[in-house]
Amino acid sequence: MGPKKKKTSSQAEHLGSTAIIRKVVHKLDKNFKTHAPTEKSRKILTILKDRHKEEIVEATLLKYYNSEELKPYQAELIKMQAHLEKTGKKMIILFDGRDASGKGGTIRRVTRYMNEKHYRVEALGKPNDLQKSELHMKRYIERFPHAGEIVLFDRSWYNRAMVEPVMGFCTKAQYLRFLKKVTTYEENFIFDAGKTILLKLYFSVSKEEQAKRFERRQNDPLRQWKLSEVDLQAQNLWDEFTKKKKILLQKTHTDTSKWYIIRSDDKHMARRETMKLILNSTKYRGRSRSLSFKVDDDIVIEGKRELKLMKKQKKQYGVPLS
């Protein structure tokens, strides 16, 4: 017999973690028998059946694996952030899309290890009476990044192209005027001495997955605060939002200001591919040569391609599905 092959470090780490977690969970019964159980221990023993133990192992491993897979990209984001600071460049990332599409969770993963001094997350609420009388873009422009800073908008000025017209929060004239002028505004700050990078991300969740997430929010007291007026009507207005999405891509996807659609039914995949997309938006020193930055074409779809897919779906099913 030849010499045994050594396990790679990643294999060893994965198997080690599996064994450790499984061992901890399955030792619970033994520990309860050899030590006088506390009240908390008795409660755990009562509800912790064999299938629960397996579920805990599987869920813990999956969470661990997903977290570990993101870390190399999160480390690259720190390098990119340092590059922006050094060169004085600015980055604006828009997180738009349907409700419960995973925008907030992705933002949290993207910024988790970043230098807090050089990024901001902006989630603007309803405009006040004074802001309503001003240019729609003004209150967003006031939150734009300084040199060396990243600003991530959790919903952006594109509310005027999606939520506002569907829900009746703006007039038809305001909606049409916005669509006509928005890309001109964007080009003005994109071409401002080449210092501003703009990324427009549209998170696209399926109708079935959105319904599941809404149900979870409704039944989970820790998530009920996420339910909004728009959420409660999103399923009934699904087709209206789809129509507005199509117009959004037709009117505001340009060669210099592109939209990227992020398929987000699988939250982890959406988060990972979003990080790759951000990292590919600019060159920076120290970029890893061993890490794959190639985006998954099934998860990240450029606006032009998404329009073609929507047209194909309409021809096949009578209505676009996304």
Secondary structure, DSSP 8 states (H G I E B T S, - for coil): --------HHHHHHHHHHHHHHHHHHTHHHHHHHS---HHHHHHHHH--HHHHHHHHHHHHHHHHHHHHHHHHHHHHHHHHHHHHHHT-EEEEEEEESTTSSHHHHHHHHHTTS-GGGEEEE------HHHHTS-TTHHHHTT---TT-EEEEES-GGGGGTHHHHHTSS-HHHHHHHHHHHHHHHHHHHTSTT-EEEEEEEEE--HHHHHHHHHHHHH-TTTGGG--HHHHHHTTTHHHHHHHHHHHHHHH--SSS-EEEEE-SSHHHHHHHHHHHHHTTS--TT--SSS-----TTTEEEHHHHHHHHHHHHHHHSS---
